[in-house]
């Protein structure tokens, strides 16, 4: 009897350890991979893949058409938001019916190196030393601290960090992370609309 009980305990223990190991090596649902994917939704994929993944999360999934009269702008946008719980948002921008750019904000999402919304400008500069700083002129409003948005862009890696001004802290920090195809030109939300202008800072 003691041997039988011991054997059962060993089997249960082995099963729990196996499940634990599987949980540790399984894909993270919140992972942002520059130039590749967000939460498993890949650049170049269909909007149905975005819907399939984010419909499993708490929150809301929706869609809207692109900006009329803007040939270079996305022809459609899909989004997911969980504003009630932790202000997390994910957005897929479409061109030609495929996902051309993905954008995230909120504490749910992070890069493999741990960078996420709230990281400081100094932290993203250290993490992506080859990136370049850009400014989106005429983008300042109360939501982003009243100053124009800055973007730390690594086109080679396919990632851009949106930096908003925090008046209370007197510094810029990450308010969003965008990914796009590696080696391609980046524009916030896929294009620039007047009167805003996109300029590289020295």
C-alpha positions as CSV (number, residue, x, y, z in Angstrom):
1,X,0.0,0.0,0.0
2,X,2.8,2.4,0.9
3,X,4.5,1.7,-2.4
4,X,1.3,2.4,-4.3
5,X,0.8,5.7,-2.5
6,X,4.4,6.6,-3.2
7,X,4.0,5.8,-6.9
8,X,0.9,7.9,-7.1
9,X,2.6,10.9,-5.5
10,X,5.5,10.6,-7.8
11,X,3.2,10.5,-10.9
12,X,1.3,13.6,-9.7
13,X,4.6,15.4,-8.9
14,X,6.0,14.6,-12.3
15,X,2.8,15.8,-14.0
16,X,2.9,19.1,-12.1
17,X,6.6,19.6,-12.9
18,X,5.9,18.9,-16.6
19,X,3.1,21.5,-16.7
20,X,5.2,24.0,-14.9
21,X,8.0,23.5,-17.5
22,X,5.6,23.9,-20.3
23,X,4.2,27.1,-18.9
24,X,7.7,28.5,-18.6
25,X,8.7,27.7,-22.2
26,X,5.4,28.6,-23.8
27,X,4.9,31.8,-25.8
28,X,4.2,35.0,-23.8
29,X,0.9,36.5,-24.9
30,X,2.1,40.0,-24.2
31,X,5.3,39.9,-26.2
32,X,6.2,42.6,-28.7
33,X,8.8,41.4,-31.3
34,X,10.3,44.3,-33.3
35,X,9.8,43.9,-37.0
36,X,7.7,40.8,-36.5
37,X,4.7,40.5,-34.3
38,X,2.6,41.5,-31.2
39,X,1.1,38.7,-29.1
40,X,1.6,36.3,-32.0
41,X,-0.2,38.6,-34.6
42,X,2.3,39.0,-37.4
43,X,3.1,41.9,-39.7
44,X,1.8,41.0,-43.2
45,X,-1.0,38.9,-41.7
46,X,-4.8,39.3,-42.2
47,X,-7.0,41.4,-39.9
48,X,-8.8,38.1,-39.0
49,X,-5.6,37.0,-37.1
50,X,-5.8,40.2,-35.0
51,X,-9.4,39.6,-34.2
52,X,-8.8,36.0,-33.4
53,X,-6.1,36.7,-30.9
54,X,-7.5,39.8,-29.2
55,X,-11.1,38.6,-29.0
56,X,-9.7,36.2,-26.4
57,X,-8.6,39.1,-24.2
58,X,-10.9,41.0,-21.8
59,X,-11.9,44.3,-23.5
60,X,-13.3,45.3,-26.8
61,X,-12.3,44.7,-30.4
62,X,-13.4,47.1,-33.2
63,X,-12.6,48.3,-36.7
64,X,-12.8,51.5,-38.8
65,X,-12.0,52.5,-42.4
66,X,-8.9,54.4,-43.3
67,X,-8.6,58.2,-43.9
68,X,-10.4,59.3,-47.0
69,X,-8.4,61.0,-49.7
70,X,-5.0,59.9,-48.3
71,X,-3.5,57.4,-50.7
72,X,-0.5,56.6,-48.6
73,X,-2.4,56.2,-45.4
74,X,-3.8,52.9,-44.0
75,X,-7.0,51.7,-45.7
76,X,-8.3,50.2,-42.5
77,X,-7.6,50.0,-38.8
78,X,-8.4,47.3,-36.2
79,X,-8.1,47.9,-32.5
80,X,-8.4,46.3,-29.1
81,X,-8.8,48.2,-25.8
82,X,-9.0,47.3,-22.2
83,X,-9.4,50.8,-20.8
84,X,-11.5,49.8,-17.9
85,X,-8.9,47.6,-16.4
86,X,-5.4,48.9,-17.2
87,X,-5.6,51.4,-20.2
88,X,-4.0,48.9,-22.6
89,X,-4.6,49.3,-26.3
90,X,-3.4,47.4,-29.5
91,X,-3.9,48.7,-33.0
92,X,-3.4,47.1,-36.4
93,X,-3.0,49.4,-39.5
94,X,-3.8,47.8,-42.8
95,X,-2.6,48.4,-46.3
96,X,-3.8,46.3,-49.2
97,X,-5.8,44.2,-46.7
98,X,-2.7,43.1,-44.8
99,X,-1.3,44.4,-41.5
100,X,1.4,46.9,-42.3
101,X,2.0,48.3,-38.8
102,X,1.2,47.3,-35.2
103,X,1.0,49.7,-32.2
104,X,0.6,49.0,-28.5
105,X,0.4,51.0,-25.3
106,X,-0.2,50.1,-21.7
107,X,1.4,47.9,-19.1
108,X,0.3,44.6,-20.7
109,X,2.8,44.7,-23.5
110,X,6.6,44.6,-23.4
111,X,9.6,43.8,-25.6
112,X,11.9,40.8,-24.8
113,X,14.2,43.2,-23.0
114,X,11.4,44.4,-20.7
115,X,10.8,47.8,-22.2
116,X,7.2,48.9,-22.1
117,X,5.0,52.0,-21.6
118,X,6.5,54.3,-19.0
119,X,10.2,53.6,-19.9
120,X,12.3,56.7,-19.9
121,X,13.9,58.3,-23.0
122,X,17.3,57.4,-21.6
123,X,16.3,53.7,-21.2
124,X,15.2,53.4,-24.9
125,X,18.3,55.2,-26.1
126,X,20.4,52.7,-24.2
127,X,18.4,49.8,-25.6
128,X,18.4,51.0,-29.2
129,X,21.7,53.0,-29.6
130,X,21.5,52.9,-33.4
131,X,18.0,54.5,-33.6
132,X,17.3,58.1,-34.6
133,X,15.1,60.8,-33.0
134,X,12.2,62.3,-34.9
135,X,9.6,64.9,-34.0
136,X,6.0,65.0,-35.2
137,X,5.4,68.8,-35.5
138,X,2.0,70.2,-34.5
139,X,1.2,67.1,-32.5
140,X,1.2,68.6,-29.0
141,X,-2.0,68.6,-27.0
142,X,-3.1,68.2,-23.3
143,X,-3.1,64.4,-23.6
144,X,0.7,64.2,-24.4
145,X,1.8,67.1,-22.1
146,X,1.3,70.0,-24.5
147,X,4.5,69.4,-26.4
148,X,5.1,67.8,-29.8
149,X,5.6,64.0,-29.7
150,X,9.1,62.6,-30.2
151,X,9.8,59.2,-31.7
152,X,13.0,57.1,-31.1
153,X,13.0,55.1,-34.4
154,X,15.1,52.0,-35.2
155,X,14.2,51.3,-38.9
156,X,16.7,48.5,-39.1
157,X,15.1,46.6,-36.2
158,X,11.5,47.7,-37.1
159,X,10.5,49.4,-33.9
160,X,9.6,52.9,-32.8
161,X,9.0,54.4,-29.3
162,X,6.6,57.2,-29.0
163,X,7.8,59.7,-26.3
164,X,5.3,62.0,-24.7
165,X,6.2,64.9,-22.3
166,X,5.3,64.4,-18.6
167,X,5.0,67.8,-17.1
168,X,4.9,66.5,-13.5
169,X,8.2,64.6,-14.0
170,X,9.8,67.1,-16.4
171,X,10.8,64.4,-18.8
172,X,9.8,62.3,-21.8
173,X,8.7,58.7,-21.4
174,X,7.3,56.0,-23.6
175,X,3.6,56.3,-24.2
176,X,3.4,53.8,-27.1
177,X,5.5,51.2,-29.1
178,X,5.1,50.6,-32.8
179,X,6.5,47.8,-34.9
180,X,6.8,47.7,-38.7
181,X,8.7,45.8,-41.4
182,X,12.5,45.8,-40.8
183,X,14.3,48.2,-43.1
184,X,11.2,50.2,-44.1
185,X,10.5,53.8,-43.6
186,X,8.4,54.5,-40.5
187,X,5.6,57.0,-40.0
188,X,3.3,57.2,-37.0
189,X,-0.1,55.6,-37.7
190,X,1.3,54.7,-41.1
191,X,1.3,58.2,-42.6
192,X,1.5,61.9,-41.8
193,X,-1.5,64.2,-42.3
194,X,-1.4,68.0,-42.6
195,X,-0.8,70.2,-40.7
196,X,1.5,67.8,-39.0
197,X,5.1,67.3,-40.3
198,X,7.7,64.6,-39.8
199,X,11.2,65.8,-39.1
200,X,14.5,64.2,-38.1
201,X,16.3,65.7,-35.2
202,X,20.0,66.0,-35.1
